[in-house]
């Protein structure tokens, strides 16, 4: 049983006696500064997630947003710095975090944690690796930093809902990266506190990036948080302070951007001396799609033989949680979610499109399933527009359950045929979930990397990288450049040509 302390967080007037030690940012800084050892199972999962990030980066390496970010980063080459995924040479850490963060996030294909809010805690890793490479950090300290970053982001996601107030979930990511960097660099609580406040202040933005016509900024947003957090830590290390109290202030985040001065949030954080295990509560993706569509994809694959001729389908209703219904379902009221000309990012957030294609194909692919010709198939459009979602209070309750054996992100599908016959099935968690039919372990992470790196990274380089990451805990100072994966130059030659910008 983990020893967690629940902290009440609410707005305070400037005139109140509210000592710094009671600020949420300070309490997080104390967690980050705690020299507690990393449990073996946490360290093993950190390795899994570094492999996972490399896998999805390989799959996205020549996509346009990733190419843009890489081009921007490489315009800042330096003699000593951090590596950009796929290529040789060094750039400043903040630019490596930018490029690699976009590569990780572009396909919506890495890990997730869902509670009061959403998160992709693997977004913490690029920034921490970049700084570790630039400063010659040991592998063991990188692992410690990543463990803290996951802990802080996941605990914030458990306690503070951002999306309810239309704030993008990367507002939890900036502080978690700052905290993780603080742990990794063994900074004192005061420095970490200042960095957390700056990072939160500068990474709070509206949720329009995930609403309506969703653009490639969805991939850039967490990379921006990483870049900003690195710069915040640098300033804090030089003695600069931050707005404070950043969450609780009279003109702070809670008062004006979240639930307001009358609301109290409850954020759990590890007690002093308590190991950081939150990464074990998160889960990766088998399919390149928004996490709440993972179980529906597996459910569609399971149901397709029972349904048979899909032309005979009259309607399909997915009974699911409030989150799924309003974010990727018909409860969003986004007509773009039924538009064959919608962006990949928009289709990725349409469970109606995803369920239709998974029913027809019996599979899901990070490129083929989103191809314009796939979205424009007449039979797909017809089936797609027969699908709707409704909120079911029981699915909403399970979504928010604190019991990991009960927590669920799935749906019940009610398929009504033109004959009037109904076919019903449900799935609580994705097959790859820790409680699913085929949970991911090290073997599955390695297999995912091999599959997505095939034809992108030469086999010898794949094996070199896997050996390096599996031994990261014993990597000595200056050795973390080995975590970069070099992509076959012939693959990079196929990347789109990017117009010139300000950076040369």
Secondary structure, 3 states (H helix, E strand, C coil): CCCEEEEEEECCCCCCCCCHHHCHHHHHHHHHHCCCCCCHHHHHHHHHHHHHHHHHHHHHCCCHHHHHHHHHHHCCEECCCECCCECCCEECHHHHHHHHHHHHHCCCCCCECCCCCCCCHHHHHHHHHHHHHHHCCCHHHHHHHHHHHHHHHHHHHHHCCCHHHCECCCHHHHHHHHHHHHHHCCCCHHHHHHHHHHHHHHCCCEHHHHCCCCCCHHHHHHHHHHHHHHHHHHHHHCCCCCCCCCCCCCCCHHHHHCCCCCCEEEEEEECCCCCCCHHHHCECCCCCCCHHHHHHHHHHHHHHHHHCCHHHEEEEEEEECHHHHHHCCHHHCCHHHHCCCCCHHHHCCCHHHHHHHHHHHCCCCCCHHHCHHHHCCHHHHHHHCCEEEEECHHHHHHHHCCCCCCCCCCEEEEEEECCCCEEEEEECCCCCCCCCCCCCCHHHHHHHHHHHHCCCCCHHHHHHHHHHHHCHHHCCCCCHHHHCCECCHHHHCCCCCCCCCCCC
